Amino acid sequence: MNEYVFKKISCDEYDASESKIDTDYFGIASAKVVLKEACVIAQRQTDLLNFLQNFEFSFITNKLNNPFNNLWLGEKTKAFLTDMNMQLMKKVSITEKPDDGATEILDNLPENSRIIQIAETSFGFSRFLNDPYLPNEKARCIYGDMTKNAFRKPGRFFSIIKASEVIIGYLLFSINEQAASSTIELVAIDQNHKGRGIGRSLIRSMENYVCKKGIDTIKVGTQLSNIDALKFYTSYGFKHFECNSIYHYWPSKP
């Protein structure tokens, strides 16, 4: 990575900084950008692009899929669309009885080989898999590795479900007590047990848990192309509230 003065730049239209998580994971100097609103000032566009020249790879989130930002990114860069990220939200309530011991919530969970096994055979949709320049093996394993990194971490909660004492699905979530909200990070179900209402049981278990902690909302993000996930969440009462376009940008690629 080239030497550069600023680790981040920010203005009314965007925030940009080094993405240490991606840098460490992929071994590639990486940056992240959030375009908060239309960036109409040419000099600010130039400042952002000059900043990104210091990195091999950047991912750019265009909030609310702003059409003006789509236009200038297409005209001035070789950035390409890798995801349309749908954000959904549900108001928390206890409307159904908890399961009869099949599910449980665990915090600060020690590493679990069965959960890792489920993670490594799930997650067929990912913006990382839509980028031909990223190392394929790393891109394929990223959600499994995210799961591994959540073990032994206070505040990283697992809702798990078992059949015959064997874990057959899990839901990873976090809680922001200050904002009275919770976020579903990952959901994975054993391939042999899909279509049996396991996902609903996992969310119901989570919802009952966060409700008792005074949490008002549950949020989750998924890909627009993941039709099954969108159908699943909306069937459980989640409502769409935001759609963001995600670009990947490699300044040195042809």
Secondary structure by P-SEA (a helix, b strand, c coil): cccccccccccccbbbbbaaaaaaaccccbbbbbcccccccaaaaaaaaaaaccccbbbbbbccccaaaaaaaaaccccccccbbbbbbbccccccccccccccccccccccaaaaaaaaaccccccccccccccaaaaaaaaaaaaaaacccccccccccccccccccbbbbcccccccccccccccccccccccaaaaaaaaaaaaaaaaacccbbbbbbbccaaaaaaaaaaacccccbbbbbbbbbcccc
